Every structure is written in structure tokens, then in C-alpha cells.
Amino acid sequence: MALATLTLLSCSFAPTPLRPRPAPSRAVLSRRASAAALVMVTKDAPTGLLQQPKQEQVTPWQLTADGLKFVDEELGTGPGLEEPGSVVSVHYTVSFAVSGETLGTTRGKWPLTFAPNKHDVPLFSDAVQGMRVGGKRRLSVPASKIPPSQVRNVPQDNYAEGLRVEVELLEIETGAKALIPSLLPPGNRRVTIARALFALSFVPYLLPAELRPGWYQGGDPALIAQAHQVTSMMGGASIDLSALGL
């Protein structure tokens, strides 16, 4: 009896045979291989390759009120043209858009001084709008936008290139330095001042000898040159490109 019981117990605890697992499909094998390859590439790749490349920042072009394309290469932090009668001093360089040949510049000379909201100075009244002192702006001027007053100063061989105009706003002028530019535009300023000085040159004839200016009495060339320099300083640079050696 005991032997029969042990036999039954041993049979009840016999291990059940395992069923064979079905082979994975081709799709499963493909996914596993792709995942393994991705892990290996990611693990072995240099750190720089895992980083997203930075997109190069493109400076946006804008349009002036007259339709000229411009870009602010440097934003100014000084005062702007808040007052309608503001007088500004700017340095500029005008060159051909493609060849880069310089047509005119105020660098190394007196800057151009004018009232942009009061006098219509071709190109420049439009160019400085929205600028602040210290700002630098570059404008692209197609041939069709070159002012008629300056067409004769642009060599016809390169005329179709258009112009590149670089402007730097130096200062908002006040006081005595702003007086003449606020009254006279750059184009006629020197002629008007010259005529006024010519008329005033006859005044010493009516004055006693002791009241006549030294440069008039002695004809001192240094004093005469100094008087011309003061006149140029107060008048500012001329807008006419032909006066810049074109």
C-alpha cells in the first residue's frame, strides 16, 4: 500500500514538457537589428555629431519710406530724431555695389550736417530715419533709385551696378553748430554763405581803420585760411559727390 502511494506521488510531480517557442518573424528581427545598430552608433559617435547644428543667423533687410533696402549693422544707443527740426551730423561712404569702388566719402573730412525732417537731402534724409547716435546703416541703392541730381556724377560704365551707401550717425547737433544747417540745406549752403561773406567783405570800407578785422587790414593768409575753416565747419560737408573727387 505504501509503495503504491509513493508511486502515485512521484507521477503527480513529474515535469511538464516545454513547448518550443515559435521563431520570430522577419519584421521583428528587422526591428531588433535596427535598434541594436542605433544603440551602437549613438554609443560610439562623437559628442559633436549628436548636437543639432546651429542655424546661421541671417540679418534681415528692411525698407525705408522711399523703398530703399537697408540693414542696421550697428544699433545706436544715443538720442534719435525725436524733434522735427533735429540737425544731424553723419559720416557716409558711397561706393559701387559690385566692384566696391569708392565714389565719395566724408571720412577724414567734415561730416555732412543737415536737418533731415526739414530739408529734403536726396538719399540721406530717408536713410537716417529711425537711427540713433552711434548707429551704422548700410543701404542698397539700385540704379533706378539714384537721385537725378547725382546721376551725372556716377560713371556710366558701372551705373547699372547701383550704389552701396554706408551711413554713421555721429551726433544730434544743437546750439550754434545747428543754426546754419537748420536754415540752409547742404546743396545751396556754401554758395549762400560765400555770397554773404562776399557782401560782408565790403563792410570794412565803411568802418574806421581801428575797427577793421585783422585779416582785412594785413591780408594775413593764416587768418584768412582760419576764417575759411570756420566757414566750412559751420557749413558741414557738401552733399554733392562731385566735390568729393569723382
C-alpha positions in Angstrom: 0.0 0.0 0.0 2.8 2.4 0.9 4.6 1.6 -2.3 1.6 2.3 -4.4 1.1 5.7 -2.7 4.8 6.7 -3.3 4.4 5.7 -7.0 1.3 8.0 -7.4 3.0 10.9 -5.7 6.1 10.7 -7.9 3.9 10.7 -11.0 1.9 13.8 -9.9 5.1 15.9 -9.6 6.6 14.9 -13.0 7.7 18.0 -15.0 5.5 19.0 -17.9 7.4 19.0 -21.2 8.1 22.6 -22.6 6.6 23.6 -25.9 9.0 25.0 -28.4 8.7 28.8 -28.9 7.9 29.9 -32.5 10.6 31.6 -34.4 10.4 35.4 -34.6 9.0 36.9 -37.8 11.2 38.8 -40.3 9.6 42.1 -39.2 10.5 41.5 -35.5 14.1 40.6 -36.5 14.4 43.7 -38.6 13.2 46.0 -35.8 15.6 44.3 -33.3 18.6 44.7 -35.7 17.7 48.4 -36.3 17.5 49.1 -32.6 20.8 47.4 -31.9 22.5 49.4 -34.7 21.2 52.7 -33.4 22.4 51.9 -29.9 25.9 51.1 -31.3 26.1 54.3 -33.5 24.9 56.5 -30.6 27.3 55.0 -28.2 30.3 55.3 -30.5 29.5 58.6 -32.2 31.5 61.7 -31.1 29.6 64.2 -28.9 29.7 66.9 -31.6 27.8 64.7 -34.1 24.9 64.3 -31.7 24.3 68.0 -31.3 22.0 69.8 -33.7 23.9 72.2 -36.0 23.2 75.9 -35.2 21.4 77.8 -37.9 23.4 80.8 -39.2 21.7 84.0 -38.2 20.7 86.0 -41.3 20.5 89.7 -40.8 17.1 90.8 -42.1 16.8 93.6 -44.7 14.3 96.3 -44.2 12.8 99.1 -46.4 13.0 102.8 -45.9 10.0 105.0 -46.6 11.3 105.6 -50.1 11.7 101.9 -50.7 15.4 101.5 -50.3 16.7 98.3 -48.8 18.9 98.7 -45.7 20.4 96.8 -42.8 21.5 98.2 -39.5 25.0 96.9 -39.0 25.2 98.5 -35.5 22.3 99.9 -33.5 22.9 103.3 -31.8 22.3 103.9 -28.2 22.2 107.7 -28.2 19.4 110.1 -28.9 17.4 109.9 -32.1 15.4 112.3 -34.3 12.6 112.9 -31.9 12.4 116.6 -32.7 11.0 117.7 -36.1 13.8 120.2 -36.5 16.7 118.0 -35.4 20.0 118.6 -37.0 22.3 115.6 -37.5 25.9 115.1 -38.4 26.7 111.9 -40.3 29.7 110.3 -42.0 29.0 108.5 -45.2 30.8 106.4 -47.8 29.3 105.9 -51.3 30.6 103.1 -53.5 29.6 100.8 -56.3 27.5 97.9 -55.2 29.5 95.2 -57.0 33.0 96.5 -57.7 33.3 98.3 -54.3 35.0 101.3 -55.9 34.5 104.3 -53.7 32.7 107.3 -55.3 32.7 109.7 -52.3 33.2 109.8 -48.6 33.3 112.3 -45.7 35.8 110.2 -43.7 38.8 112.3 -42.8 36.8 115.4 -43.6 33.9 117.4 -42.1 30.8 115.3 -41.7 27.5 116.0 -43.6 25.3 118.2 -41.3 21.7 118.8 -42.2 18.1 118.8 -40.9 16.5 115.6 -42.4 13.0 116.4 -41.4 13.2 119.9 -42.7 15.3 119.7 -45.8 14.9 117.0 -48.5 18.5 115.8 -49.0 18.4 113.0 -51.6 19.1 109.5 -50.1 20.3 110.8 -46.7 17.0 112.3 -45.4 15.5 108.9 -46.0 18.5 106.9 -44.8 18.8 108.3 -41.3 15.1 107.9 -40.3 14.8 105.7 -37.2 18.6 105.8 -36.4 20.1 106.8 -33.1 23.5 108.4 -32.4 26.2 105.7 -32.8 24.2 103.7 -35.3 25.7 102.4 -38.5 23.5 101.6 -41.5 24.1 100.1 -44.9 21.8 100.8 -47.8 21.4 99.2 -51.3 20.5 101.8 -53.9 19.6 100.3 -57.3 20.4 102.3 -60.4 16.7 103.3 -60.8 16.8 104.9 -57.3 19.9 107.1 -57.8 18.8 110.7 -57.4 18.7 112.7 -60.6 20.9 115.3 -59.1 23.7 112.7 -58.8 23.3 110.7 -61.9 25.9 112.8 -63.8 28.4 112.0 -61.0 28.1 108.3 -61.5 30.4 106.8 -64.2 28.1 105.2 -66.8 30.3 102.1 -67.2 29.3 100.9 -63.7 26.0 102.7 -63.5 23.9 99.5 -63.7 25.6 98.1 -60.5 23.8 100.5 -58.3 25.3 102.0 -55.1 26.2 100.9 -51.7 25.8 103.7 -49.1 27.1 103.4 -45.6 25.9 105.9 -43.0 27.1 106.5 -39.4 25.0 108.9 -37.3 27.6 110.9 -35.3 25.6 113.5 -33.3 22.4 115.4 -32.9 23.7 119.0 -33.2 22.5 121.8 -31.0 23.3 125.4 -30.4 25.5 127.4 -32.8 26.6 124.4 -34.8 22.9 123.6 -35.6 22.0 127.2 -36.6 23.1 127.3 -40.2 22.2 123.7 -41.1 18.8 124.3 -39.8 18.3 127.3 -42.1 20.1 126.1 -45.2 20.2 122.7 -46.9 23.6 121.3 -47.8 23.3 121.8 -51.6 23.0 125.6 -51.5 24.6 126.3 -48.2 28.2 127.0 -49.4 27.1 129.2 -52.2 24.8 131.2 -49.9 27.5 131.6 -47.3 30.0 132.6 -49.9 27.7 135.3 -51.3 27.0 136.6 -47.8 30.7 136.7 -46.9 31.4 138.4 -50.2 28.8 141.1 -49.4 30.2 141.5 -45.9 33.7 141.9 -47.3 32.7 145.4 -48.4 31.6 146.4 -44.9 35.2 147.3 -43.7 35.3 150.1 -46.3 32.6 151.8 -44.2 34.4 151.2 -40.8 37.2 153.2 -39.2 40.6 151.6 -39.6 40.8 150.7 -36.0 37.6 148.7 -36.2 38.5 146.7 -39.3 39.3 143.0 -38.8 43.0 142.0 -38.7 42.7 139.7 -41.7 41.3 142.6 -43.8 43.9 145.1 -42.7 47.0 142.9 -43.2 45.8 140.3 -45.6 47.3 137.6 -43.3 47.0 134.3 -45.2 46.8 132.3 -42.0 43.9 134.4 -40.7 42.1 134.1 -44.0 42.5 130.3 -44.0 41.3 130.2 -40.5 38.2 132.1 -41.5 37.6 129.7 -44.3 38.0 126.8 -42.0 35.4 128.1 -39.6 33.0 128.7 -42.5 33.5 125.1 -43.6 32.9 123.8 -40.1 29.7 125.6 -39.7 28.5 124.7 -43.1 29.3 121.0 -42.9 30.2 118.7 -45.8 28.6 119.3 -49.1 26.2 116.6 -50.4 27.5 117.0 -54.0 29.5 113.9 -54.8 31.4 115.8 -57.5 33.0 117.9 -54.7 34.5 114.6 -53.3 36.8 114.0 -56.1 34.6 112.0 -58.5 
